[in-house]
C-alpha cells in the first residue's frame, strides 16, 4: 500500500530515519521508529492527533495532505 506520507517521503527523497530525526528535533516527545514505519506503510491508520501534527510539522504539510480520507470513507461504507 502506498500511503500519502510514503509518496511525500519518496518525492522529497527523505528516509523514515530522516523523518524520525526531524520529528525528534521538532518535538519534546518523539515517535518511535517502529510507529513511524507502521504509519508510513499504512499498517497503523488510527493514531493520535498529536502524532499527526508532529508528522505534519516535520514535513511542513497540512493534515489534509497526509490523511487517507478516501480509504477511511471506503472502510466506513463497507462495514
N, C-alpha and C positions, 0 to 999 in steps of 0.2 A: 504494500500500500504506500502510495506516495502522498504524504501529507503536505499541507501548505508550508509548514515550518521546514520540512525536508527540502522542498523546492527553493525556498528562500536561502537556506544554507548553501545549496548547490550553486545557485545563481551568484552568490557573493563569495563562493569558494571559502566558506567558513566550516570548520570541522565541529563536531559535537564537543570536543575538548575545548576548542576556542570559545564556543558558546558558553560552556561551563565557566571558563575563566572570565568572560565578560560579565556573566551574572554574579560571580563571586566578587568581582571588583566594584560592581554597582550596588550590591545589597549587603545589609548587615547579616542576613541569613541567606545562605545559598541553597541551591538544589544539588542533590547527589547526581553523579554521572549516570547512575542507573535510571533515575527518574527522568532525566533529560533524554536518554536513549529511548525509553518507553514512550514518551510524549512524541518525540521526533518520528518514531517508527509507527505511530498510531496504535500502540498496544495499551496506552493509557490515555483515555479520552475525557474522563471526568476528573478534573483536577481543580484545585482552589483558584479563586480569582487572583490572589496574590502571586501564585505561581505563574499565571498567565501574564500578569503585569511585569513580573521580573523578566520573562522572556521578551515581552514587547520592548521594554527599556533597553535590554541588551542588543536587540536587533534594530531598534529605532523604527518600529512599526506600530500600527494601531491594532487593537484586539481583532477588529474586523478582518484584518489582513491574514490572520492565522487561525481564526475559529473555523472549524469544519461544519458550517451551517447546514449544507446540503445533506451531509451524512447524518447529522442529528435529525433533520426532518424525515429522512428516509427510515431511520430506526424507529421514530415515533409513530409513523404511519403503518409500519409493518409489524406492530406488536400483536 
